[in-house]
């Protein structure tokens, strides 16, 4: 029951954390430009640029799969491409009032 209370408080705070799209860092590490990624995946230049700059509002699984396929082929670990960042400050307030 205590866990449920923490979740209820988290809902009231309205912060569930966020995802960070590390596609740009991964592409830089792999030496792949936006133009090259566009050619390799068949995606629109602007879409690749949004993922590169982490300006994506909603992640499209097909787009992410295409980009991940190329990056994995270049030796990038899929875990390094998208990262969940929990709401640490608010979680600490809930856990340690």
Buried (B, 14 or more C-beta within 10 A) or exposed (E): EEEEEEEEBBEEBEEEEEEEBBBBBBBEBBEBEBEBBBBBBEBEEEBBBBBBEBEBEEEEEEBBEBBBEBBBEEEBEEEEBBEEEEBEEBBEEBEEE
